């Protein structure tokens, strides 16, 4: 597959370290070195900030692939305004480039779910999650969707307007192709040639059934 299909990768806990690992992991520099050697991503971090995060364009879609491990506060840390998911430097990088993006769709991709996981996700990081929502809503950034994994199932989640500042934020979880009852995965098809560009999301199971086939229009992904 890697020889024939353009592949962009991001680690999660078991690629980076032990289960639910975070920025305190003592072997993280070695993990980053191995990850960079294995996957030919466009870049990894910045000159000032280490990590596996990067961005790239695919046609009129820009992907922001976020490292939710290297700078992450421990899950069990107090859930206050000092607790971080991405770290301040990576978040500043995301803020700068997301606000400057001219792409029709902007995909934020990272392993951790925004709400679905009670044990290892953004729902344990209220300050970080609210800061992400404010970045999107207050800057009126159109076309943002969030792509996650981790929970060993596939789903589409629309986060409540009361949490996101009114932004209809869709989260697409693609997880479990090798570790679930359904062996499922998600396929995203973008059509930016239409007057109102579309994102088609299909959740496909290993038995070739498609329980979810949903189309989202760019006009639906707008700040109020």
N, C-alpha and C positions, 0 to 999 in steps of 0.2 A: 504494500500500500504506500509506504513512504517513498518508494522509488517512482511511483506513477501518479500520486495524488498530492497536490500542494497541501502541506500539513503545518498547522500552527498549534503549538502546545502550551499548556500552563499546568504547573503542578498543583497538587493539593496535599493533604497531610501525609499520605503514605508514600508519595514521591519525594517529599521534602524531609520527612522524619517520622517519628512515631505517630500513633493515632492522636488526632486533635492537637498536633504540635503547633508551636507559635514562635515568636521572635526570640524567645529565651533559649531555643534549641542550640546546644553548644556546637553541633556539627553543621550548622547552616551554610557556612562558607564553602565547605567541601561539597555539600548538596548542590549549591548553586554552580560550582565548577563542573560537576558531573552533568547537571541538567543542560548547561550551555554546550557541552561537548556532544550531547546526545541529539538535541533538537536544533535544527538550523533556523531558529526564529530570526526575525529582522534585527533584533537587538535584545539587550537585557539590562534593565535599569537605565541610569544615566551616569555621566562621569562623576557626579556628586553623590548619587544615591544608589547603592547596590540593590539588587533584587532581580526577579525574573520578568518584570512587567515591560510591556512594549505596546506599540500601536501599528496598524497598517491599514491601507485602503484596498478594498476589493470592488472595483467599479465605483459606484456612487454610494458605497457603504463603508463606514470607517469603524474598525474594531479597536477597542481599548481593552487589552488583555491584562487583567489586574492580579497582582501578587498578594494574596490574602494570607500569607504565612510569614514572610521574612521579617516584617515590621509589626506583626500582630501582637497585641497585648494578650496575656493568658485569658482563656475563657472564664476562669474563676476570679479574675481581678475585679475589684469593685466597679459596678456599672455606672461610672460617673464620667465627667467631661475630660478625664485624662486617659480613658480607655480607647484604644485605637484598633481599627481593623487593617488599614492600609499604611498607617504612619503618615505624619504630616507632609513629608517631602513627596511621597508618591501621590498623596491627595492633591497637593499643589500642582504637580505635573498633570494629573488628570483634569483638574479645573482649568488650567491654561489651555490645554489642547482640545478639551471638549467644547469650551466656549468659542474657540476659534474654528471648529470644524465646519466645513461647507457641505459635508455629505448629507444626503437625504435621510439616511438612517445611521444611527450611532449605536453600536452594540457594545455594552459593557459585559465582559466575560470574566468570570472567576469561579472558583470551585464552590465557595460557600453560598448557601441560599440566603435570601433576604429575610425570610420568615419561617420557612417550612421546618427547619431543623431546630429543635429545642435544646440540643446538646452542643452544637458546634457551628453556629452561624451568626449572621448580622443581628438577629433578634436579641442576642446577648450584649450588643454594643449600641445602646440607644443613641449616644452622642454621635458616633460615627455614621450610623444609618440616617439619622435626621440631617446631618450635615450633607450627606450625599443627596437626599431628597431636596434640600434647599438649593443646592448647586443647580439642579435640573430645573426646578420650578421657578426660582427667583430670576434666573437668567433666561427663562422662556426658551429652553433648548428643545427643539422639536425632534421627533423621530427616535427617541431613546428607548431601547429595550435592554433587559438584563438577561444574560445567559448564565445558568449555573449548573451544578451537578450534585454530587455527594450523597444524596439520600436514597440511592438505589431504586429509583422509580422516575418516570417521566411525567411531567404535568405542565400546565399553563396556569399561572397565578396572576391575577390583577390586583395590585395593592390598593388598599382603601384610600380614597381621596383625602380623608381626614389625616392620614399618616404622611402623604406625599405632597401636601400643599396644593392638592387639586389635580396633580398631574396623573394621567391614566397610565401608570407604569406597569407594563407587562413583564413578567418573569417567565422565561422558558427554561425548564429543567430537563436536561438530557443526561440521564444517569441509569446505569444498570445493564449496559450491553453485555457485560461479562459477569455480573453479580446481582441478579434479580430473578424473580420468577418469570418475567416476561422477556428478558434480554432486550430491553427497549432502548431506543435512541430517538433523537429529534433531528428533523431536517428542516432547514430554513431556506426558503426560496424568495429572493427579492426581485421585484420588477419595477425598476425606476424609470421605465420608458413611458409609463402611463401618466396622464394628467394628474392623477392622485396615486402616487406610487404605492405599492403593496408589499407586504410581507406575508407569505404563506407559511404556516407552521404545521408540520405533520409529525405526530408521534407514532412511531412505527415499532411494532413488536417483532420478536424473533420468528414468529410464525407467519410473518408477512402481512398481518392484519394492521389496519390503520385506525385505531379507535378515535383519534382526534385529527381533524383536518380543518384548520381555521385560517382565515385571511384577515389581516389587520391593515387598515389603510393609514397612510401617513397623516391624513387629516384627523385621525383619531388620536394621534400621539402629539398633542399640543398642550402647552400650559394655558390655564384659564386667563 
